[in-house]
Amino acid sequence: MKTSELTGIALDWAVAKITNPEWWDDGYMDGDPMAALDMDDGAVYSPSTNWAQGGPIIEREGIAIDVVRAGWTIDSWVAALVHEDEEFDGVARAEEYGPTPLIAAMRCYVASKMGDTIDIPEELT
């Protein structure tokens, strides 16, 4: 799936795969991709909608977020991140758009770590 098209549970799953590698066993927890989003305290891991979860990723990674305007109204959001990438002589830039700042930022984060396309379990598409 294209990283630029990730939303909802598929986007949150991709972020969980990067940020919480201890949750994974053979690709995803016990063969259940939904289990990756269940946290110990009963909450659901949803960094694409929860600032308490997505905000620290934005701050830690240095993801820049800006608004895209159509006249005076907000059209969408763009997030950008300069990151290490051996393929591009050590430095590359990820840039993704989204309808909210968190969606744009989490797409950008996933793109910087996993690339422009990723494999998502069928249950999440």
Phi, psi and omega in degrees: 000144178291133179301324181293347181253359181294135174213168172052224186296327179293320178293315179298322178298316180297319178295318179298322180298327180278311190278339185230063184298338179291346178281347194260143175219112182056046176101314172203161192300116175048031179077004182245102182297333179293331181297334180294341184261355178268120182267162183302328183274008179090351178283166177255135178284112183216069182294346179277353177228347185248110182298330179295334179262318182280327181304312178298328177293316179300314181293313182297318184275346182072039180283125178269135181236137178218162181267147173250120184256148169242094188072235180263357182257154178282124179268315179193188179233151177234139177234140181224150183209127172268129185219166177286137178203111183300329181297330182248049179055035173097340183224137176217168179235129173256138178218126180222155180246161177193165181286344177226160178299321181292319179296315178300315182294319181288325173298318179297316179300313179297316180299322181290334183258328188240349179100185185282341176224144179221158176271127179244136176303141182306327181298341184258358181262000000 
